[in-house]
Amino acid sequence: MSDISELEGRITAALDRIRRGVEAQGSGGDADLQTALDEERAANAAFEERVQLLKERQDGQVAALTDQVATQKAQMQALDTELQRLRAATAQMREVNTQLRQAVTEGLAPELVDAAVAAEIEALEAQRAADVAEITAILAELKPLVEEGAHAAG
């Protein structure tokens, strides 16, 4: 019987050692698992931060492009207005010049000469305003390119 008691004691001791080993592995495994989870959470937080920064930068670029489109639209509107003014002044000048030619062939009328000169001056002013609007639009397009080149070089 003492053999049985001795074997029972040895089995109990072995089971205790196994239990302690499993517990040690389990707690160590939990610590390793917790460390892995913490590292994953940190990586996810860093990734989310990078995504947020990229989104903010993209939103800024979209806003800048939206502003640029609005500015260009306004410039094109101004250019269109000046071109229509130029077309109207040119048409008026042609009409007055036609009347002036008729008046010259029939006898000169001073008021037609004044009207022709006034129409020509208006056409020249409209042409100048159209040129200014076009140059403004061109400069607005070139300015970001020049600034970008200056930033890249400097």
Secondary structure, 3 states (H helix, E strand, C coil): CHHHHHHHHHHHHHHHHHHHHHHHHHHHHHHHHHHHHHHHHHHHHHHHHHHHHHHHHHHHHHHHHHHHHHHHHHHHHHHHHHHHHHHHHHHHHHHHHHHHHHHHHHCCCHHHHHHHHHHHHHHHHHHHHHHHHHHHHHHHHHHHHHHHHHHHHC
